[in-house]
Amino acid sequence: MKITPNGGLCWYIKWTASVLILSGLAVRAMDTESAYRILDLSLNLSGVVGWLFVGLLWHDRALIILNAVASTMLTAGLIATLS
């Protein structure tokens, strides 16, 4: 029994966010010299912010906490990389 909504704003955000996270992970897996660290962090940050928004729309505390913490960590990593 499927209970997640199909179509609509949440559907597009969750799938876009999932593709962004998977793309970031692919960059991380292929990068042996950290040349693409900013791209990795940016893709993953965009994806977890998308999932944070979905968690807020769904009122899902687990998604909110996980993605709020991940957003904070990735933002800190991005700031450190850019500094």
N, C-alpha and C positions, 0 to 999 in steps of 0.2 A: 504494500500500500504506500503510494507516494504522498508525502504530506508537504513537501516544499513547493512554493508557487512556481508555475511555469509561465514565462512571459512577464512583462512588466519591468519596472525599473530595477527591482532587486535581482531579477534573473540576469539582466544584462550586466549589472555591477559585479555580481558574484562570479560570473564566467570571465569577464574581463580581468578582474582581480586575480583569479586563478591562473589565467594565461600569463599575466605579469609575473606572478610568483614563480611559475614554472620556467619562464624565460630567464629570470634572475638566477635561479638554481642552475640552469644550463650554462649560463655565463660563468658562474662560480666553478662548476665542474670542469669546464674546458680551460679555465684560466690558470696557467701554471706559474705566472710571474706577477700576478696582481695588477696587470696593466689595465684591466677593466673593472677595478674595484668600485669606482664611482657608478658605473653602469649597473653592476650587480646590486649595490646598495639602493640605487634609485628605483630599479625595477621592483625589488622586493618591498621597499617602502611604499611605493604606489599600490602594490597588491595588498599589503596588510592594511593600509588606510581604507582601501575599497571594502575589505572584509570587515573592518571596524564599522564602517557605515552600514553595512548589511546587518551586522550584529545589533546595532542601535535600532534599525528599522524593525527587526524581529524581536527586540527586547530579550536577546539571548546573552545572559551574563557571561557564559564561558567564552563566546566569540568576542565579546567586548573586552574582557580582561586579557585574553590571549593577544589580541591584536593591538590593544592599547600599549601593553608592555613591549610587544615586538616593534611597534612604531617608535616608541621611545628609544629602544636599543639601536634600531637602524638609523634613527636621526642622529643619535650620539656618534655612531660610527661614521656617518656621512660627514658630520661636522669635523670630526677628528681627521678624516681623510683630506678634507678640503683645507684644513689649517696648516 
